[in-house]
Amino acid sequence: MERTEILVSDGMLTDATLQARHLLECGPAEQLTWSEIATALRPFFGPLPEVQPTEAAVLPAIGDPETLLTLTPDGNRLRLTFIGPPAGVGECLRLRADLRELSQLRHVMARTPTPIWQTDSTRQVVWGNASFDDLCARAELPDRSTQPLDILPDDSEDIHVSRASAGKPGDGSQSWYEVQSYRVPEGRLHFAQNIDAVIHAEAAQRNFLQTLTRIFAHLPIALAVFDKDLRLVLFNPALLDLTTLPAEFLSGRPNLLSFFDMLREKQMMPEPKNYRSWRDKLSEVIAAASSDLYVETWNLPSGLTYKITGRPHPDGGVAFLFEDISAEISLTRRFRQEIEVTQAVLDCLDDAVAVFSQLGVLSFCNDPYRQLWDNDPDSSIAEIGIAEATRDWQARCRPSPIWAELRDFTLTLGDRAGWDAELQTLDGQRLLCRAEPLSGGATLIRFSPCLCPAKIPAEV
């Protein structure tokens, strides 16, 4: 069997057998310093002196006491002799297969884009792949003995997952990694995965949520969002104002049932006739809100009116919007009341009155108008325009040239002056037709009994 020896002179490799060069991983003509030789042998025999030894010694291999390294100094020369038990044929074949696999694994580790490294029990780096070296360079470390990422797994943890960054945040070189640390017999094995895209997405999401929060904070409509478990996960300040619910209660993430119970207790919802059956009906409310079909108007005992709208929320949740429409309802009621009063006043008039819009559509009329022309426009589904109205009037009157003038007057957009004309119905009733402009381009047409005496033809 070939001997395994190394000869060192004045701290430099001067000669080595083929097996020794395999152990040192150097070529036939490559020159190594004693420091490089000690570094190459340290994984097998432990720490060696930093300078060329001058005293003889015998060092056992780590984990294999039958394999020995003999140091034999001779002046400025040092001979290193490796002695071990002979290997059998099977062991040699197995070793060659392992070496092929080791070579393949080294190629894989060298080309893995993920930084991988191992630390000992003192947290010092003892091995790392090429990506780990790149990470150390990005962190501007003087050597690879120090970890580039600040991770401190607990000694009691077999697996530790943490996030850390390398580089400086100010110059744009900062990168974020998620590090998974596994306990191994020699220390810990670490795998770092770049998560810059995740960090940027989370930052964008936070900014988006902050923007939404600012918008929701100024939104007059109260918002209550429940997750798929029907627990409150999001609300805005308007919900506190409109419902008078305590902030502590809302921050405690109540479920939907507790939320409506508290609304009932605060008298911020109509009191149902049978509250137990209404609670059972909540499932129907949730289903309607999830289908975007839930809209209700609550008339509260305080006189306020709320519009409640249910909307589906992602991941099976549901959102409720509370809108105070008291002013709108009050305005609508006042407007309706004014219309009713106006209609009552017109109905009390003796004259038949009809009002047409700027587009010539009949807006409203009074009871004398309905009785005069025997026509109720409210019973018609289609809109009645000035053309249809004058056609109806013309059919019930004797021939007159004013119908075309009425149509033109009603549809004219410029300045107009009121005028009147006399009509006679087919049954002999004499009417005074008065056309007057109103604001907004509308037109008032009034039919009143003609009280002036009829013209008597002169005798011949």
HELIX and SHEET records of a PDB file:
HELIX    1   1 LEU A   18  LEU A   24  1                                   7    
HELIX    2   2 TRP A   34  PHE A   45  1                                  12    
HELIX    3   3 VAL A   89  ARG A  111  1                                  23    
HELIX    4   4 ALA A  130  ARG A  138  1                                   9    
HELIX    5   5 ASP A  196  ALA A  217  1                                  22    
HELIX    6   6 PRO A  237  THR A  243  1                                   7    
HELIX    7   7 ALA A  247  SER A  251  1                                   5    
HELIX    8   8 LEU A  256  GLU A  265  1                                  10    
HELIX    9   9 TYR A  275  ASP A  280  1                                   6    
HELIX   10  10 LEU A  282  SER A  290  1                                   9    
HELIX   11  11 PRO A  314  GLY A  316  5                                   3    
HELIX   12  12 SER A  326  CYS A  348  1                                  23    
HELIX   13  13 ASP A  367  TRP A  373  1                                   7    
HELIX   14  14 PRO A  377  SER A  379  5                                   3    
HELIX   15  15 ILE A  386  ALA A  395  1                                  10    
HELIX   16  16 ILE A  402  LEU A  411  1                                  10    
HELIX   17  17 SER A  439  GLY A  441  5                                   3    
SHEET    1   A 5 MET A  12  ALA A  16  0                                        
SHEET    2   A 5 GLU A   5  SER A   9 -1                                        
SHEET    3   A 5 ARG A  77  ILE A  83 -1                                        
SHEET    4   A 5 ASP A  64  ASP A  74 -1                                        
SHEET    5   A 5 ALA A  57  ALA A  61 -1                                        
SHEET    1   B 5 VAL A 125  GLY A 128  0                                        
SHEET    2   B 5 ILE A 116  THR A 119 -1                                        
SHEET    3   B 5 GLY A 187  ASN A 194 -1                                        
SHEET    4   B 5 SER A 175  VAL A 184 -1                                        
SHEET    5   B 5 ILE A 159  ALA A 166 -1                                        
SHEET    1   C 5 LEU A 232  PHE A 235  0                                        
SHEET    2   C 5 ALA A 222  PHE A 226 -1                                        
SHEET    3   C 5 GLY A 317  ASP A 324 -1                                        
SHEET    4   C 5 THR A 305  HIS A 313 -1                                        
SHEET    5   C 5 TYR A 294  ASN A 299 -1                                        
SHEET    1   D 5 LEU A 362  CYS A 365  0                                        
SHEET    2   D 5 ALA A 352  PHE A 356 -1                                        
SHEET    3   D 5 THR A 443  PRO A 449 -1                                        
SHEET    4   D 5 ARG A 430  PRO A 437 -1                                        
SHEET    5   D 5 TRP A 419  GLN A 424 -1                                        
END                                                                             
